[in-house]
Amino acid sequence: MVNPELLKILCCPETHQSLRESTAELVEELNRQIVAGTLKNRAGKVVTAKLSGGLIRSDGKYLYPIREQIPIMLVDEAIALQP
């Protein structure tokens, strides 16, 4: 869980949209895809490290991964979410 005060000041580095925490179910699904080797980030690289959470851009298009309780706020590390 991300500190609520930190979540208030974090924003998407690309669009500056606000972020919200992802559900545990979504993180589990993405981790299944990581184990299967089918999940790619925005840079087109296969994601190999499991997520401990995620922050979803307010438009719902991208998730910024959280690994070991640290939000990874890099555009190329974002994961596109299916509609």
Secondary structure, DSSP 8 states (H G I E B T S, - for coil): ---HHHHHH---TTT---EEE--HHHHHHHHHHHHHT--B-TTS-B--S--SEEEEETTSSEEEEEETTEE---GGG-EE---
